[in-house]
Amino acid sequence: MRTELYIDGRWAAPALGGSFPVVNPATEEVVHHAPAGTAADIDAAVRAARRAFDEGPWPRMTGAERGRIIRAIAAGIMARQAELARLEVIDNGKPLPEAMGDIADAAGCFDFYAGLAEEMDAQGPEALTLADARFAARVVKEPLGVAGAIIPWNYPLLMASWKVAPALAAGCTMVLKPSELTPLTALELGQIAHDAGLPPGVLNIVTGLGPDAGQPLADHTLVDKLAFTGSVPTGAKIMAAAARDIKKISLELGGKSPFVIFADSDLEKAVEWILFGIFWNQGQVCSATSRVLVERGLYPRLLERLVAEARKITIGDGLEQGTLIGPLASEGQFRKVLAAIDRARDQGATVACGGRAEGFDRGYFVAPTVLTDVPLDSDAWREEIFGPVVCVRPFDTEEEAVRLSNDSRFGLAAAVMSADDARAERVAAALRAGIVWINCSQPTFTEAPWGGMKQSGIGRELGRWGLENYLETKQIARMVSDEPWGWYLK
């Protein structure tokens, strides 16, 4: 576990020599002290990234040359999969099988963008046909510049890969600021990139507290683009900081995603997808389908089965075999989720099951929680809880289900389940969300766009859309005729 920051291709102690504790959420034990970067370290990292972009080889390499190094990063991640997954468990709390999958997905993301980098060589400039034949024009795509990335704690290495991989493929340089709650695997990414042959300054990793490191990164005048995943309030601060210098931004923010289930749905499949949609990763998923709307004819049977199955889910340390739900990632999140459950009860909801997990004298464990009779104006129905808490309520008509689904300031994801394909497609088209799933919930694909509407964010990640986040479009026009322009010539 690293005790230094990765800046300009070297490991260096923080300028002020500080550190902060890393806590295992299953045991509440301090397992490490990570380096605490501050504004001086951010400045050094940004200036290193600026030099690497303005003077270094990375933006000037062919896509194939960049792709080779990016693929080596992917291979380096997979070579250390078991080690990195274990770090994620003691850092974040998630079950080990989930962490193993996350590490594999992170490697897959780098592989995917290595392929897109290679394809850039064949694409070349786009020639335009102009109305005025005296001129010719072409459009080229160029790397945007220095990117600052601030990532959350729910998928530490995977969220880093979603930003680092496309930025590198585009030819950008980057300063990565991981969450102070889960810094371990992001720091290891620095060594993996170094060993893969990434030139100095192309990727810089500064861990530290948000006000001390995140805010200086957002404010730095030499940063061309900010990419952030996290809460709406912090996203608003990032957006305000970007506005001062007119930085490019991409924001992936909160969600309160609906899951509409019609009465013709298979009961067991519906229960399975509800469980996965809200309890995977302890419910700490921005797209979690936390508002479940069930057609009234199916509602009683589904609720009974859902509560019964939720009570069976194994809770425990993520390193223990058979654990399906680990602890929440931090004490702060643990207290926030328990407070949200108490507030839901105070505002009229019924807690059908869940709350604080029993049988643990330490650790941040919350049992899978099902809320019913949730008032539509209550916090539990309208605000993101970001924990293993689902609200379930009946509906009578398709129109009502769509209206209740869209009545939210969020629009990241939504899901619909029905045996009637035409109805499922019709509802999917009506749902105001950036991602809509039919007869499932939460599958995520590196090849497909990811992002939200309304207050769930700006821009899209993943797929070719993720690469475009880090490219600028340039028009180059030239005169091809000998005919005089004639503005002032007689």
C-alpha positions as CSV (number, residue, x, y, z in Angstrom):
1,M,0.0,0.0,0.0
2,R,1.5,3.3,-1.2
3,T,2.6,6.1,1.1
4,E,3.5,8.5,-1.7
5,L,1.8,10.4,-4.6
6,Y,2.5,9.6,-8.2
7,I,3.5,12.8,-10.0
8,D,5.5,13.3,-13.2
9,G,6.4,9.6,-13.4
10,R,7.8,9.4,-9.9
11,W,6.6,8.6,-6.4
12,A,6.9,11.6,-4.1
13,A,5.9,12.4,-0.6
14,P,3.2,15.0,-0.1
15,A,4.5,18.5,0.1
16,L,3.3,19.0,3.6
17,G,4.1,15.4,4.6
18,G,0.5,14.6,5.8
19,S,-1.5,11.4,5.7
20,F,-5.0,10.3,6.5
21,P,-6.3,6.9,7.8
22,V,-7.8,4.2,5.6
23,V,-10.4,2.3,7.5
24,N,-11.6,-1.3,6.8
25,P,-15.4,-0.8,7.0
26,A,-16.0,-4.4,8.1
27,T,-13.8,-4.1,11.2
28,E,-13.5,-0.4,11.7
29,E,-9.7,-0.9,11.9
30,V,-7.2,1.5,10.4
31,V,-5.4,-0.6,7.8
32,H,-3.2,2.1,6.3
33,H,-2.3,5.8,6.3
34,A,-2.5,7.2,2.7
35,P,-0.6,10.3,1.5
36,A,-2.6,13.5,2.0
37,G,-2.0,15.7,-1.1
38,T,-2.8,19.4,-0.9
39,A,-2.9,22.4,-3.3
40,A,0.9,22.3,-3.7
41,D,0.8,18.7,-4.9
42,I,-2.1,19.3,-7.2
43,D,-0.2,22.2,-8.7
44,A,2.9,20.0,-9.3
45,A,0.7,17.3,-10.8
46,V,-1.2,19.7,-13.1
47,R,2.0,21.4,-14.2
48,A,3.5,18.0,-15.0
49,A,0.4,17.1,-17.0
50,R,0.6,20.4,-18.8
51,R,4.3,19.8,-19.8
52,A,3.5,16.3,-20.9
53,F,0.7,17.6,-23.1
54,D,2.4,20.6,-24.5
55,E,5.9,19.2,-24.9
56,G,5.8,15.5,-24.4
57,P,5.3,12.6,-26.9
58,W,1.9,11.3,-25.8
59,P,-0.4,13.6,-27.8
60,R,1.8,13.2,-30.8
61,M,2.0,9.4,-30.8
62,T,-0.1,7.4,-33.3
63,G,-3.2,5.8,-31.9
64,A,-1.5,2.4,-32.3
65,E,1.4,3.5,-30.2
66,R,-0.9,4.8,-27.4
67,G,-3.0,1.6,-27.8
68,R,0.0,-0.6,-27.1
69,I,0.7,1.1,-23.8
70,I,-3.0,1.2,-22.8
71,R,-3.2,-2.6,-23.5
72,A,-0.2,-3.1,-21.3
73,I,-2.0,-1.3,-18.5
74,A,-5.0,-3.6,-19.0
75,A,-2.6,-6.6,-18.8
76,G,-1.0,-5.2,-15.7
77,I,-4.3,-4.9,-14.0
78,M,-5.3,-8.4,-14.8
79,A,-1.9,-9.7,-13.6
80,R,-2.7,-8.3,-10.2
81,Q,-6.4,-9.0,-10.2
82,A,-6.5,-11.0,-6.9
83,E,-4.3,-8.5,-5.1
84,L,-6.2,-5.4,-6.3
85,A,-9.6,-7.0,-5.5
86,R,-8.5,-7.7,-1.9
87,L,-7.4,-4.1,-1.6
88,E,-10.9,-3.0,-2.8
89,V,-12.6,-5.2,-0.2
90,I,-10.6,-3.9,2.8
91,D,-11.0,-0.4,1.4
92,N,-14.6,-0.4,0.2
93,G,-16.2,-3.4,1.9
94,K,-17.8,-5.1,-1.1
95,P,-17.8,-8.9,-1.3
96,L,-14.6,-10.3,-2.9
97,P,-16.4,-11.9,-6.0
98,E,-17.8,-8.5,-6.8
99,A,-14.4,-6.9,-6.4
100,M,-12.8,-9.5,-8.7
101,G,-15.4,-8.6,-11.3
102,D,-14.8,-4.9,-10.9
103,I,-11.0,-5.4,-11.5
104,A,-11.7,-7.5,-14.6
105,D,-14.1,-4.8,-15.9
106,A,-11.5,-2.1,-15.3
107,A,-9.0,-4.1,-17.4
108,G,-11.6,-4.6,-20.0
109,C,-12.2,-0.9,-20.1
110,F,-8.5,-0.2,-20.9
111,D,-8.6,-2.9,-23.5
112,F,-11.6,-1.4,-25.2
113,Y,-10.2,2.1,-25.4
114,A,-6.9,0.7,-26.6
115,G,-8.9,-0.5,-29.6
116,L,-10.5,2.9,-30.1
117,A,-7.1,4.5,-30.0
118,E,-5.9,2.2,-32.7
119,E,-9.0,2.9,-34.8
120,M,-8.3,6.6,-34.7
121,D,-5.3,6.2,-37.1
122,A,-7.6,4.8,-39.8
123,Q,-10.3,7.5,-39.4
124,G,-8.2,10.5,-40.4
125,P,-9.6,13.9,-41.3
126,E,-13.2,14.2,-42.5
127,A,-13.4,16.2,-45.8
128,L,-16.3,18.6,-46.1
129,T,-18.2,19.6,-49.3
130,L,-18.6,23.4,-49.2
131,A,-21.1,25.6,-51.0
132,D,-18.2,27.8,-52.2
133,A,-16.0,25.7,-54.4
134,R,-13.1,28.1,-54.1
135,F,-12.4,26.6,-50.6
136,A,-11.8,23.1,-49.2
137,A,-12.3,22.2,-45.5
138,R,-11.6,19.2,-43.3
139,V,-12.5,18.3,-39.7
140,V,-9.9,16.8,-37.4
141,K,-10.2,15.4,-33.9
142,E,-7.5,16.4,-31.4
143,P,-6.9,15.6,-27.8
144,L,-8.5,18.2,-25.5
145,G,-5.6,18.8,-23.2
146,V,-5.1,18.4,-19.5
147,A,-8.0,16.6,-17.8
148,G,-8.8,16.6,-14.1
149,A,-10.7,13.5,-12.8
150,I,-12.4,13.2,-9.4
151,I,-13.8,9.8,-8.7
152,P,-16.1,8.3,-6.1
153,W,-15.7,5.5,-3.5
154,N,-18.2,3.0,-4.7
155,Y,-16.2,1.5,-7.6
156,P,-12.7,2.8,-6.9
157,L,-10.6,1.3,-9.7
158,L,-13.4,0.9,-12.2
159,M,-14.5,4.5,-12.0
160,A,-10.9,5.5,-12.4
161,S,-10.7,3.4,-15.6
162,W,-13.9,5.0,-17.0
163,K,-12.0,8.3,-17.0
164,V,-8.4,7.5,-17.4
165,A,-8.7,5.0,-20.3
166,P,-10.6,7.2,-22.7
167,A,-8.5,10.2,-21.8
168,L,-5.3,8.3,-22.5
169,A,-6.7,6.9,-25.8
170,A,-7.6,10.4,-26.9
171,G,-4.0,11.6,-26.2
172,C,-4.9,13.7,-23.2
173,T,-2.9,13.9,-20.0
174,M,-4.6,13.7,-16.6
175,V,-4.5,14.3,-12.9
176,L,-6.6,11.8,-11.0
177,K,-8.0,12.5,-7.6
178,P,-9.5,9.4,-5.9
179,S,-11.9,9.5,-3.1
180,E,-10.2,9.8,0.3
181,L,-12.4,6.9,1.5
182,T,-11.0,4.4,-1.1
183,P,-7.5,5.5,-2.3
184,L,-5.6,2.2,-2.4
185,T,-6.2,0.8,-5.9
186,A,-6.0,4.1,-7.6
187,L,-2.5,4.6,-6.3
188,E,-1.6,1.1,-7.5
189,L,-2.8,2.1,-11.0
190,G,0.1,4.6,-11.0
191,Q,2.6,1.8,-10.7
192,I,0.8,-0.3,-13.3
193,A,0.8,2.6,-15.8
194,H,4.5,3.3,-15.0
195,D,5.5,-0.3,-15.6
196,A,3.5,-0.3,-18.9
197,G,5.7,2.5,-20.2
198,L,3.4,5.5,-19.9
199,P,5.5,8.6,-20.3
200,P,6.1,10.8,-17.3
201,G,3.4,13.4,-16.5
202,V,0.7,11.7,-18.6
203,L,-1.1,10.3,-15.6
204,N,-0.6,11.8,-12.2
205,I,-2.4,10.5,-9.0
206,V,-2.9,12.7,-6.0
207,T,-4.8,11.3,-3.0
208,G,-6.2,13.7,-0.3
209,L,-9.2,15.3,1.2
210,G,-11.8,17.0,-1.0
211,P,-11.2,20.6,0.1
212,D,-7.4,20.1,0.2
213,A,-7.0,18.3,-3.2
214,G,-10.2,18.1,-5.1
215,Q,-11.1,21.8,-4.9
216,P,-7.6,22.9,-6.0
217,L,-7.8,20.6,-9.0
218,A,-11.2,22.0,-10.0
219,D,-9.9,25.5,-9.6
220,H,-6.6,25.1,-11.4
221,T,-6.4,27.4,-14.4
222,L,-4.1,25.0,-16.4
223,V,-6.8,22.2,-16.4
224,D,-8.8,22.1,-19.6
225,K,-11.5,19.6,-18.7
226,L,-13.0,18.3,-15.5
227,A,-14.6,14.9,-15.2
228,F,-16.5,14.1,-12.0
229,T,-18.7,11.2,-10.7
230,G,-20.4,11.8,-7.3
231,S,-23.2,13.7,-5.6
232,V,-25.3,16.5,-7.0
233,P,-24.0,19.1,-4.4
234,T,-20.4,18.4,-5.2
235,G,-21.2,18.3,-8.9
236,A,-22.7,21.7,-8.6
237,K,-19.4,23.0,-7.0
238,I,-17.4,21.4,-9.8
239,M,-19.6,23.0,-12.4
240,A,-19.2,26.4,-10.7
241,A,-15.5,26.1,-10.6
242,A,-15.4,25.1,-14.3
243,A,-17.5,28.1,-15.2
244,R,-14.8,30.5,-14.0
245,D,-12.4,29.4,-16.7
246,I,-15.0,27.9,-19.1
247,K,-13.5,24.4,-18.7
248,K,-15.2,21.5,-20.4
249,I,-17.0,19.3,-18.0
250,S,-18.7,15.9,-17.8
251,L,-20.7,15.1,-14.7
252,E,-22.2,11.8,-13.6
253,L,-24.3,12.5,-10.6
254,G,-27.0,11.0,-8.4
255,G,-30.0,8.9,-9.2
256,K,-33.4,7.8,-7.9
257,S,-34.1,5.3,-10.6
258,P,-37.5,3.7,-11.0
259,F,-38.3,0.1,-11.9
260,V,-41.8,-0.4,-13.3
261,I,-43.1,-4.0,-13.1
262,F,-46.3,-5.0,-14.8
263,A,-48.6,-7.8,-13.6
264,D,-47.8,-10.1,-16.5
265,S,-44.1,-10.3,-15.4
266,D,-42.6,-13.5,-14.1
267,L,-42.7,-13.2,-10.4
268,E,-39.4,-14.9,-9.6
269,K,-37.5,-13.0,-12.3
270,A,-39.0,-9.7,-11.1
271,V,-37.9,-10.4,-7.5
272,E,-34.4,-11.4,-8.7
273,W,-33.9,-8.2,-10.7
274,I,-35.3,-6.1,-7.9
275,L,-32.8,-7.6,-5.5
276,F,-29.9,-7.1,-7.9
277,G,-31.0,-3.7,-8.9
278,I,-30.9,-2.3,-5.3
279,F,-28.7,-4.6,-3.2
280,W,-25.7,-5.1,-5.5
281,N,-22.7,-3.3,-4.1
282,Q,-24.7,-2.7,-0.9
283,G,-27.0,-0.3,-2.9
284,Q,-24.1,2.1,-3.3
285,V,-24.8,2.4,-7.0
286,C,-25.8,5.7,-8.6
287,S,-28.2,3.9,-11.0
288,A,-29.7,1.6,-8.4
289,T,-33.4,1.0,-9.1
290,S,-34.5,2.2,-5.7
291,R,-38.1,3.1,-6.5
292,V,-40.0,0.0,-7.5
293,L,-43.5,0.4,-9.0
294,V,-45.6,-2.8,-9.2
295,E,-48.9,-3.2,-10.9
296,R,-51.5,-3.7,-8.2
297,G,-52.5,-7.2,-9.4
298,L,-49.0,-8.5,-8.7
299,Y,-48.1,-6.2,-5.8
300,P,-49.1,-8.4,-2.8
301,R,-47.4,-11.6,-4.0
302,L,-44.3,-9.7,-5.2
303,L,-43.9,-7.8,-1.9
304,E,-44.2,-11.0,0.1
305,R,-41.6,-12.8,-2.0
306,L,-39.3,-9.7,-2.0
307,V,-39.3,-9.4,1.8
308,A,-38.7,-13.1,2.2
309,E,-35.8,-13.2,-0.2
310,A,-34.3,-9.9,1.2
311,R,-34.2,-11.5,4.7
312,K,-32.2,-14.4,3.3
313,I,-29.3,-12.4,1.9
314,T,-26.0,-13.2,3.7
315,I,-24.4,-10.2,5.3
316,G,-20.8,-10.1,6.4
317,D,-17.2,-9.3,5.8
318,G,-16.5,-9.1,2.1
319,L,-13.5,-11.5,2.5
320,E,-15.7,-14.2,4.0
321,Q,-17.0,-16.8,1.6
322,G,-20.7,-16.6,0.9
323,T,-21.1,-12.9,1.8
324,L,-23.5,-11.2,-0.6
325,I,-23.7,-7.9,1.2
326,G,-20.7,-6.3,2.9
327,P,-20.6,-3.2,5.1
328,L,-21.2,0.3,3.7
329,A,-18.0,2.0,2.7
330,S,-17.6,4.4,5.6
331,E,-19.0,5.4,9.0
332,G,-20.4,8.5,7.5
333,Q,-22.4,6.6,4.8
334,F,-23.5,4.1,7.5
335,R,-25.0,6.9,9.7
336,K,-26.5,8.6,6.7
337,V,-28.4,5.5,5.5
338,L,-29.6,4.6,9.0
339,A,-30.8,8.2,9.4
340,A,-32.6,8.0,6.1
341,I,-34.4,4.8,7.2
342,D,-35.5,6.5,10.5
343,R,-36.6,9.6,8.6
344,A,-38.7,7.4,6.2
345,R,-40.4,5.8,9.2
346,D,-41.1,9.2,10.7
347,Q,-42.5,10.5,7.4
348,G,-45.1,7.6,7.2
349,A,-43.3,4.7,5.5
350,T,-43.4,1.1,6.8
351,V,-40.1,-0.8,7.2
352,A,-41.1,-4.2,6.0
353,C,-37.6,-5.5,6.7
354,G,-34.1,-4.3,7.2
355,G,-32.4,-1.5,9.1
356,R,-29.3,-1.9,11.1
357,A,-28.0,-5.4,10.7
358,E,-28.1,-7.6,13.8
359,G,-25.3,-9.7,15.1
360,F,-22.4,-7.3,14.5
361,D,-20.6,-5.5,17.3
362,R,-18.4,-3.6,14.8
363,G,-18.5,-2.7,11.1
364,Y,-20.9,-0.6,9.1
365,F,-23.5,-3.2,8.3
366,V,-27.0,-2.3,7.1
367,A,-29.5,-5.1,6.3
368,P,-31.4,-5.2,3.0
369,T,-34.2,-2.8,3.7
370,V,-37.7,-2.7,2.0
371,L,-39.9,0.3,2.6
372,T,-43.6,0.3,1.8
373,D,-46.4,2.9,2.1
374,V,-43.8,5.5,1.2
375,P,-45.4,8.9,0.7
376,L,-44.7,10.5,-2.7
377,D,-43.4,13.7,-1.0
378,S,-41.2,11.9,1.5
379,D,-37.4,12.1,1.4
380,A,-37.2,8.3,0.9
381,W,-39.1,8.4,-2.3
382,R,-37.5,11.6,-3.7
383,E,-33.9,11.6,-2.5
384,E,-31.0,9.3,-3.2
385,I,-30.1,7.2,-0.1
386,F,-27.2,5.3,-1.6
387,G,-27.5,2.2,0.4
388,P,-29.4,-1.1,0.5
389,V,-32.9,0.6,0.8
390,V,-35.7,0.1,-1.7
391,C,-39.1,1.8,-1.8
392,V,-42.0,-0.3,-3.2
393,R,-45.5,0.9,-4.1
394,P,-48.4,-0.2,-6.3
395,F,-49.8,1.5,-9.4
396,D,-52.9,0.9,-11.4
397,T,-52.3,2.2,-15.0
398,E,-49.4,2.5,-17.4
399,E,-49.9,6.2,-17.5
400,E,-49.6,6.4,-13.7
401,A,-46.5,4.4,-13.7
402,V,-44.8,6.6,-16.2
403,R,-45.9,9.8,-14.5
404,L,-44.6,8.6,-11.1
405,S,-41.4,7.4,-12.6
406,N,-40.6,10.7,-14.3
407,D,-41.7,12.8,-11.3
408,S,-38.1,13.2,-10.1
409,R,-35.3,15.7,-10.4
410,F,-33.0,12.7,-11.4
411,G,-32.9,10.9,-14.7
412,L,-29.9,8.6,-14.7
413,A,-31.5,5.2,-15.2
414,A,-34.9,3.4,-15.3
415,A,-36.2,-0.1,-15.9
416,V,-39.4,-1.8,-17.0
417,M,-40.5,-5.4,-16.9
418,S,-43.4,-6.9,-18.9
419,A,-44.2,-9.9,-21.0
420,D,-45.7,-7.6,-23.5
421,D,-42.8,-6.4,-25.7
422,A,-44.8,-3.6,-27.2
423,R,-45.8,-2.2,-23.8
424,A,-42.2,-2.5,-22.5
425,E,-40.8,-0.6,-25.5
426,R,-43.6,2.0,-25.2
427,V,-42.8,2.6,-21.5
428,A,-39.0,2.6,-22.2
429,A,-39.5,5.4,-24.8
430,A,-41.6,7.4,-22.3
431,L,-39.1,7.2,-19.4
432,R,-36.9,10.2,-19.0
433,A,-33.6,8.6,-18.2
434,G,-30.2,8.3,-19.9
435,I,-30.2,4.5,-19.5
436,V,-33.3,2.3,-19.7
437,W,-33.3,-1.4,-19.1
438,I,-36.1,-3.8,-20.3
439,N,-36.7,-7.0,-18.3
440,C,-33.5,-6.5,-16.3
441,S,-31.8,-3.9,-14.1
442,Q,-28.2,-2.7,-13.9
443,P,-26.2,-4.5,-16.7
444,T,-23.5,-2.1,-17.8
445,F,-21.5,-2.4,-21.0
446,T,-18.2,-0.6,-21.8
447,E,-19.4,-0.3,-25.4
448,A,-22.6,1.6,-24.6
449,P,-23.1,5.2,-23.4
450,W,-23.6,5.9,-19.7
451,G,-25.0,9.1,-18.3
452,G,-28.1,10.9,-17.2
453,M,-30.7,13.5,-17.9
454,K,-31.9,16.3,-15.6
455,Q,-29.8,16.6,-12.4
456,S,-28.2,13.2,-13.0
457,G,-25.5,14.8,-15.0
458,I,-24.0,16.3,-18.2
459,G,-22.4,14.3,-21.0
460,R,-21.8,10.6,-21.5
461,E,-19.1,8.1,-20.5
462,L,-18.2,4.7,-22.0
463,G,-18.3,3.6,-25.6
464,R,-17.2,6.1,-28.3
465,W,-19.0,8.7,-26.4
466,G,-16.5,8.4,-23.6
467,L,-13.6,9.0,-26.0
468,E,-15.4,12.1,-27.5
469,N,-15.3,13.6,-23.9
470,Y,-11.6,14.1,-24.4
471,L,-11.5,15.2,-28.0
472,E,-11.8,18.7,-29.6
473,T,-13.2,19.2,-33.0
474,K,-11.2,21.5,-35.3
475,Q,-12.1,22.9,-38.7
476,I,-9.2,23.5,-41.1
477,A,-10.2,25.4,-44.3
478,R,-8.0,26.5,-47.2
479,M,-8.5,28.4,-50.4
480,V,-7.9,26.1,-53.4
481,S,-8.7,28.5,-56.2
482,D,-6.5,31.1,-57.9
483,E,-9.5,33.3,-58.3
484,P,-9.0,36.6,-56.4
485,W,-11.0,37.0,-53.2
486,G,-11.9,40.5,-54.2
487,W,-12.7,42.1,-50.9
488,Y,-10.7,45.3,-51.6
489,L,-8.9,44.4,-54.9
490,K,-10.1,46.4,-57.8
